Amino acid sequence: MANVLHSSYGLLTSTPPLNTCTVQQPRASLSRLHTLLHFTAVSALLYYRISNLMQGNVPFLSWGLITISELIFAFVWTMTQAFRWRPVVRTVAPENLPGDEKLPGVDVFICTADPKKEPVVEVMNTVLSAMALDYPTEKLAVYLSDDGGAEVTLYAMREASLFAKCWIPFCRKYGVQTRCPEAFFSSFGDDEREGLESEEFKVEEQEIQSKYEAFKRNVEKAAEIEDSTNDDRPPHIEVIYDTKHNQGVDDDSKLPLLVYVSREKRPSYPHRFKAGALNALLRVSGIMSNGPYTLVLDCDMYCNDPTSAKQAMCFHLDPKLSDSLSYAQFPQIFYNVSQNDIYDGQARSAYKTKYQGMDGIKGTVCAGTGYYLKKKALYCRPNHEDEFLQESEKNFGFSTKLINSVKELTGKNVNESKNISDATVQEAKKLASCTFEQNTRWGKEIGYSYDCLLESTFTGYLLHCKGWNSVYLYPNRPCFLGCTTIDMKDALVQLMKWASGLVQVGLSKYSPLTYGISRMSILQSMCYGYFTFSHFFSVSCFLYGIVPQLCFLYGIPVFPKVTNPWFAAFAAVFLSSLAQHLYEVVSSGGSIRTMWNEQRIWMIKSVTACLFGCLDVMMKYIGVAKANFRLTNKAIDQEKLEKYEKGKFDFQGAKMFMIPLTMLVLLNLGCFVGGLKGLVNGGNVAEMFVQGLLCFYVLVLSFPILEGLIPKIGK
């Protein structure tokens, strides 16, 4: 089958390569050397701790708590080394792809749920950018899942379709790269517009911009009148633009299939959040366009490079990769992150190195947006296409059209344009109903998993457990740009959701260190182990933010004297960690300021969102709380935006998270002042030096937090 498929695309071994994969050197060698040296220092540190505890000549409680913290640090650090073992960089050569007529179909899935928290104009910009992808029109389809069932979203889709009739031909005519209209007409598009200077372009640009402003006004006015959601409704499927309208139209004016999907929701049936929406889109798209591949986008993550689909196909159509390749992941990059970078909790440089590190060991984690997925991977294991067709009705449900569409995925991955009849729309409504999944394997072994609220990350993990691989491409021009939160409360709520979901996986039967390690390589399971267990860092940080400081205040040493040879082990671990972090930041294009901001946000999220995420899981286990999807607010508050642009933390509305953070900051301040007084009087500088330095380091990291707290204290 694989040979037939590859020959059908003309991808013979003698043809030019579609992509390259290069191990990052000297980064890989330096990382392995650092691992050896750091491991030696960590081993010496732990030996010193445990041996002194066993001898009983130190305060048991304080030393015991510190030892627990350092054991957790050591465990998480060990998991991290898997990312550094074989980092790779990939490049693509889209010019070596076969002709457009031989490219497979791509269905774009965009999910939205609340027009208040996810502004409709922003969602429509994502839709328009997806419709304008540089890909054969008859092979492209765009689906919007509206889980809020809002009338304004449906109205906006219709308006967006009308605007697309002038916007997309304009982009194709002038080779516009920034195909999100909001970005193109903003300061982000200044350079590109200047490069297209011509009288004809200026005239058309002004005309298109005028139409875009009218489109925005209409949608925003409709949102002011009606932006409520409806959680008790029948399914609604509407073909906004059918490709049959492309007949007799020149190629530049053709538009892809555009479909609005609002699945049925009833209070008495579980709707499974985003995973349920994606599974509904898989079924609906299966009987409408049935593209073998799908691009999954968050509603605020627009297409910034129209060639992303062809870049992804450089992997999916590579005969050396395609048989076992499940998805090609692109990085999450945010256009509204300033140089201050104070809320970028993902620590972009660190995550880039982690994703490239996982890519070198057969699979990067699925980020939830900006990835091109082979649909077949959600239905079977590699090279086991027939297994999901056995007991097809038990697996997929009672729909002949759906089962036939699944069977088509095992054939040539080139889909043809289909006419969508009224009967097809009615069948799609059946597939989007609440009851269709009952007594099937949707959400269990078929489609996106329902076992974790982080549906894409967990499903990607299960795909790797089944034997699928994935790749990570970090191109020079970001293929996707999104809008991240600039509000402390929303940032921490989002981090708490991620932490809770990942910790829950780590403690479940699907734990990477038990379930995963028996189904994938040790290094890959260690990477997933890091994502699921690293949030226990919060326990270590919390203890490390209390115990040494209180001991400093009362003159109780918990670290060796600076004159003691064992002090070298502690100093080596600290400096080695800083050096490794600095190297990863600088090698990823960051600066010392970037590193410093990452240190600050790491401390904040560790003792707030990550700590509450761990507590959230514990509460769920004892039955105090239940799983809850927390939708991040994407609407921009102008006052908070101004504070963010000045690099100031805004803690408004984040009172719950501020309790441990405020306590630790004030405790460190009080202990530092009191400890210094005792240090002067007692003269035991050698014994208490490390604890005093630790207090000072935490206070320096906490300066923006104190700055944010002072106005509140004044009130």
N, C-alpha and C positions, 0 to 999 in steps of 0.2 A: 504493500500500500504506500509506504513512504517513498519508494523509488518512483512509482507511478505519479505521485503527487509532485515530487520535485521535478520530474521530467516535464510535467504539464506546465510548470512555470519556466521551463528552460534553464533551470539552475543546475547546470552540469559542473562537475568538479573543475573543469578547465576554465570556467568563467571567472571574472574578477571577483574578489571577496566582497561580501556585503558588509562585513564588520571586522574589527580587530579587537583583540583583548590582550592588554599588556600588564604584567605585574609591575607594581610601583616600586622602583628601586631608586635610591637606597633605603626608602622608607621601610620596606619589609625587613631588610637585614638589620637596620637600626632598631626596629621594634622588637625583633627577636633577641638582640643583644640587651636591650633595655629590660625585657622580660626576665632574662637570666639574672641581671644585676639587682633589679628591684625585688625579685623573688628571694634572693639571698638576704637582702636587708629586712624584708617582711618576716622571713623565717627567724632571723636573729631577734627581731622585736618581739614576736610571739613567744619565743623561747624564754626571753627575759621576763615577760609578763607571767607566763604559766609557771615557770620554775619558782619565782618569788611567791606566787600565790600558794603553791604546794608546800613551800617551806614554812609558810605562815608567819613570816616576819614583816608583813605589810598589812595596812588596814584592809580587811577582807571586802567590805561592802563597796568602797570607792574603787579599789583595784579590780574587783570582780565586774562591776558595771563597765569600767573602761575596757577590760579585756573582752567582754561581750561585744562592745562597739567595734573594737579592732578586729575581732574575728569576722564580724559582718563585713567590714571594709575589705578584709582580705578575701573573703568569699566572692564578693561582687567584683573585685579587681581580677580575680582568677577568671571569672566568666568573660571579662572584657578582653582578655588576651586573645581570644579566638578571632576577634575583629581585626587584630593586628598581624595575624599570621601570614595572610596572602592577599593584601589589598590589590585590586586591579582597576585599570582605567579602560573604558571601551570607546571606540569611535565607530562611525557608520559611513557608508558610501551609498546614499540613495540613488545616485546616478547609475549604479549597477543593477538596480531592480529591473524586473521585466516590464513590458508595456502595461499601460493602464488597464487594457482589456483582460490581463491575466492576474491582476491584483484581487485579493479576496475582499469580501464585504466587511465593513466596520459599522457597528451600531454604537452610538454614543449615548450613554446613560447619565442623566443629570438629575439629582434629587433635591427637592426643596420641601419644607414642611410648615413654614410659618412666615407669611409676608411681612409681619411686624419685625421679627428678628432677622429675617433675610430679605432685605429690600428688593422689591419686584424688578425694578430697573436693573439692579446689579445681576439678578438671575437671568434676565433677558439678554444682557451683554454676554454672559457665558453661553447662552443658547446661540446667539448670533455668531460668536467667534467659532463655535463648533460647526455651525452650518457652513462657515467660510473656509473650512480646512481644505488644503491643497490635495484633494483626493478625488478620484472619479465620482461624479455626482450620483450616478446610478448605483454606485457601490457604498454610498454613505447614507446613514439614517440617524436622525437625532430624536431622542425620546426624553421628555421631561416628566418625572414622577412628582406629582403634587400631593404630598401626604396630608396637606391641610385642607384640600378640597376647596380652596378659596376661589371665588368668582373672579377676583381681580387678577389672579394668576392666569386663568384661562383667557380673559380679555387681553392681557398683556401678550400672551402667545400669539393671538390673532394679529395684534398690532405689530409684533416683531416680525411675523411672516410677511406682512405688507412692506415693512421697512427693508427687509432682506432683499426684496426684488430690485431695489436700487443700490443697496450697500454692497452686496456680494459682487455684482458685475463691476462696480467701481473698484473694488479691491483687486479683482482679476485683471482689469484693464491696465492699472498702474503698478501692478505687482506689490501691492501694499502688504507688509509683513505683520503689522500690528492690526489684526482684524477684529479686535474688540473696539467698537466705536467710541465708548467712553474713554478708553486709553488713547486712541488715535487722536481725538480732538482735545486731549489734555496736554500738559507739559511733557508727558511721557512720549508723545508722538512728535515733538518739535523737530528733532533731528531728522526723522523720516520725512516729514512734510517739507522741510527745507531742501532735502535731497531730491524731491519731486517737483521743484519749482518749474512751472510753465504756465502760460496764460490759460491754456485749456484746462490744466489741472486745477488752477485756482478757482476758475468759474464752477467747475463740477464739485470741488471740495466745499465751496460755500453753499451750493445747492443741497448737497448731501447733509452738511452740518445743520442746515435749516430744517430739513426733514427729520433729522435725529432729535433736535430740540423739541420739535412738535410731538414726536413720538414719546419723548420723556414726559412732556407736560401732560399728555393724555393719560399715560400710565400712572403718574404721580397723583393726578386729580382723581382718577378712579380709585387709587389706594386710600385717599383721604375719605372717600365716601363709603367704601366697603373693603375692609382688609381682614375680616374675621375668618376663622377656620371652622370647619364642620367635621366633627368626629363621629357622626352618625349619618351615614350617607350610602347610596348605592354606587356601584362602579361607574365611572364616566371615562370613555375612550373617545377621543376625537382626532381625526386626521386633519391637522391644520393645513398641511401642504402635501398633496399627492403628486408623485413623480409623473403621473399621466399628463399633468399640465405642462411638462417639459417638451411634449411633442410639438415639432415645428418651431421651437425656440433655439436661438443660437447657443453654442456651448457656454459662452461667458454668462448667459442669463439663466442657465438652468440651476434649480435649487434641489437640495436633497429632501428626502422624506422627512416630515416633521410631525410628530405625534405627541399629543397631550394625554397623560395617563393619571387618573385619580382612582386608585383601587378602592374597593368597598371597605368601609370601616363600620364596625358595630361594637358598642360597649361590651357586649357579652362574648366577643371573640378577641383573642390576642392578635395584635397586628405586627408584632416582632420588629418594630422600629425600622431602621434603614435596611436591615437584612431582608425583611419582608418586602420592602419596596423594590429592592434590587431583584429578588426572585420573581416578583410580579412582572418586572420589566423583561427579565429573561424569557418568560413565557409569552408575553404579548409580542415582543420583538421576534420571537421564534416563528410565529405564524404570519408576521407582516413583512419583514425584510430578511430575517434569519442570517445576519452577518455572522461568519464564523468567529469573528473577533469583536470585542467590545472595549470602548474607552469609557472608563468610569471617572466622572468629575464631580467635585463638590460644586454647589451652585454659585460659589464665589470664586471659583478657580477657572479663569478664562484661558483660552488657547492663545498663547503669545507668539507661537511660531506655527504657521500653517502647515509646515512639513513634518510635524510630529508623527502623523500616522505612517508616513513613508519611512521615517527613521525607525519606528517600531517594527515595521515589516522587514527591515534589514536583519532583524533577529528571528522573527517568526517564520521567514521564508528561507532561512539558512539551513541547508540540509544537515549540517553538523549539529544544529541546536534544536530544530523545530520539533522533532519527535518527542522530546521531553520538556520543552519550554512551555511554561504556563502563562507567564506574564512578563512584560517589559516595564519596569518602574522608572518614572522620571522624578526628579527632585521636587519637593514642595518649596517654592520660593515666594516670598510675600512682597508685593510692590509698596505696601504702606509701612514697611519697617524702616525707621530712620537709622542714622549712624549711631544714635544713642543705644538702640537695640535693647531697651530695658525690659521689655516684656517677651522677648523671643526665648521662651522657656525651652524650646527644642534645641537651643545651642547649635546653630546651623553648621558650624565647622565640625563639631564633634559628630553630628549625625551624618554628615557627608562621609567622614572617614569610616564610620560604622557601616553605612550602606555599601561603600566600596569594599570594605573588608568582608562583609557577608557575600558579596557578589563573587569574590574569589574562592568561596567554598560552596558553590553551587546554589546560591539563592539568597537574595536580599529580601527583607521583610516587606510586606505589602503596606503602603502608607495610607491607603483608603481613598486616594484620589490621584489622578495623573498616571494611570497605568493602563496598558493595552493587554487585555486578557483573552486567552483562547477559551471560548465557551466550553469546548469539549472537556477541558481540564476540570470543570465543576461537576462533571458527570461520571468520570472514570479515572482509572490509573493510566499511566503512559503505556501505549501499545496494548491496551485492553479495551478497545472501542466497543466490543460486543457485550461486555459485562453489564452495561447500563441499559441494554436493550432487552435483557432477560427480565421477564415479568415487568414489561414496560408500563403497563397501567398501574401496577402496584408502586412503581418508582415515581412515575411522572403524573399520574392522575388519568381520569377518563376523558381524554381529548385526542381523537385520531389525528387532527391537524397538528397538534403539538408533538405527538410521538413521531409523526412523519418528518416534522422539521428537525427533530433531534437526530433521526436517521440520516438526514441530508448532511449533517455535520461530519459524518464519517467518510463522505465522498470528496470530490474535488472542492477545495476551499474557494470557489469562485461563485458567488451568488448572482443571480440575475434579477433585474428589476421586476417586481410583481405588481399587478393591479390589485388594489385593496377593495374588495367588495363589501357590501353591507353585511353579508353573512360572516365575513372575516372579522368585522368590527364587533358583531354580536358574540362571536366565539371568544374574542379578546376580552370582552366584559365578563364572560364566564371564567376565564383564566385569572381575572383580577378580582374575583369574588372572595369573600371570607372563608367559604366552605370548601373551595377547590382543593386545598392542601390536605384536608382531613384524610387520614388513612393512606398518606403517601410518604415518601422519603424526602420531600422538600424540607430543607433546613436541617436535615440529619445527615444523609449521605449524598443528597443531590442539592446543587446550588450553594448559596451562601449559608453558613452555619448559624443556627439560632442559639448556640450554647454560650455565646459571649456578645456583649453589646458592642465591642470593637469588631464588627462583622468582617471587615476586609482583612485586618491584621490576623485575626484568628483563622479565617478561611485560608489565607496565604500560608499560614503555619501548617494547617491540615494538608494543603496541597504538597508541601515539601515532605510531609510525613508519608504521603502516598507515592513519592518518588518523582514528583515534578520538580523542575528547576526554574529559576527566574534570573533575570539580568537587570542591571542598573546602569542607566545612561545619564551622564551629567554633561549635557552639551554646553557650548559657549553661550549661545542665546537660550535663555530659559524657555522651554516649550510651554510651560504653564505658570501663570502668576496668580496668586490668591491674595485675599485680604485677611490678615490675622487680627486678633483682638488687640486693642490698645488700652484696654481697661483691666486693672489689676483683678477685680472680682471675676470677670469673665475668663481671664487667662487662668486663674487658679481653679475655677470651676471646671474648665476644660481639662486641665492637668489632673484634677481629682478624678474625673471620669475615666481618663486613660489609666491612671494608677490603679483604680479600683478594678477595672476590667482585666488588666494584665495580672495583677496579684491573684485575682480569682482563678485565672487560668493556671498560674503557677502552683496553686494549692489544690487543683482539681485532679481528676484522673488523667487529664491531658497534659500534665506537667512535662515540660521539655526534658527534665532530668530523669523522668521515668518513661512516660509514653513516647516522647520524642527521641530519646537516645537509643531506643530499640528500632527506630524507623528511619533515622538519618545519621549522618556522621557525628562524631563526638563534638567536633568544632562547631558545626551548625547548631546542634542542640545547646551548646554553651552560649551561643549568640542569643538564641531564644530564651535561654535561662537568664541571661542578663536583663532582657526586656521585662520578664515576668517577676524577677526577684530583686532588681536593682532598687525598687521603691522602699525596700527595707533599709536602705541608706538612711531614711528618715529617722529610724530608731537610733541608729548610731549617731547621727548629727544631733538629735535631741539630747542624748546622754552626754555627748561630747560638748554640748553647749551648756550643760548644767554642772556635771560632776567636777571637772578640773577647776572651774571657776569658784565653786563653793569651797573646794579644798584650798585654793589660792587665798581665799578670804580668811580661812581659819588656819592657814599655815601648814596644811597637810600635803606633803609631796606625793605626786602620783607619776612623776617622770624622774629619770636618773639625773644626777647632778651633771652640769656641763663639763666637769672635770672627770666624770666617770666614762670609761671606754664604751659602755653601752649607749651613751648619749649619741654616739655616731650612727647607730642603727636608726634611731628616731629622726635625726637630722637627714639621713640619707633617704628615708622613705618620703619625708615631706618635700625635700628639694627635687627628688626624682619625679614625684607626682607633678609638681609645678612645671618641671622641664618637659615632661611628656605632653602635658596639656598645651604649653606654649608652642611646642613643635607642631602639634596637630593643627593648632589655630593658624600659625604662620604658613605652614605648608598648604593650607586650604585657602590661602588668600586673605586671612584675617590679620589683625594687628594686636599689639599689647592691650589696647583699649577693648578690643573684642574679647580677649581672654579675661580681662578684669570684669567686664559685664557678665560674662558667662559664669564666673565665680560667684558674683552677687546673686544672679537669678538662680543658680544651683542651690545656694544656701537658703534662699527664700522658699523655693518650691519644695525643698527637702523637708523643712519643718512646718510646712503649711499643707499644700495640696497633696503631696505624697503621703504625709502622715495621716491626713484625713481619709485618703484613699485606702490605706491599710486598715484604719479603724472602720471604714465603711464595709469592707469585706468581712471583718470580724462580726459586725452587727448583723450582716446578712446570714452568716453561718449560725448565729444563735436565734435567728428569726425576728430580730428587732426591726430590720428594714428590708425592703424588697428592691429588685432591680428597677432602675429608673433612668430613662434617657434624658440627659440634660442638653437641650439645644443651645448652642453658643450664640450669643447676640452678635449679629454682623452689622447692625445699624451703628453709625458713627455719631458720637456725641461731640459737638464742636468744642466745648469746654475741656473735655478730657483729651481731645486731640491736641489742643494747644499745650496742655501740661506734658503730654507725651513727647511732643516735638522739642520741648525744652529739656527733656531727660529727667522729668520729675515723676516720682511714683505717686499714683492717686489711689488711695486706699478706700475711697468712698464705696460703701455697700459691701465691703469685704470684712465686716466685723468678726464673723465666725473664724476666718483664717487668721485674723490679727491676734487672737488670744495667745497662742503659743509663740508667735513671732515677737509680739510686744514683750511678753514675759522674758524671753531669752535675751532680747536686746537690753532691757532694763536691768536684768540680772547680771549680764556681763559688765554693764556700766558700773553698777554698784559694787560688784566684786573687784573690779579693776581698781576703783578708787580706794576701797577698803584694804585690798591686798597690797597696794603700793605703800599705804601707810604702815602696815605691818612689816613690809619688806624693809622699809627705812629704819623702823625701830628694832626689828629682829636681826637684820643684817644677813639673813640666809639667802643671799642672791643666787648662789650656785644651785641650791635645791629648787627654788621657786621660779627660776628664769623662764623655763619652757611654759609654765602655766600663765605667767604674766604676759609672755609674748603671744600666747594663744588668745587671751582676753583682748589684747590690743588688736590682733589680726581680725577677730570677729567684729570689733567695734569699727574698724576702718571699713570692712565690708558692709557694715550696717549703717554707715553715715547717711545714705539716701533714705533709709527707712526712718531714722531719727528725724530727718528733714521733713518727711511726710507726716510724722506723728506730731511734731511740734505745733502745727496749726490746730490739730484736733485737741491737743492738751490745753491750748489757750482757750478754746471754746468750752 
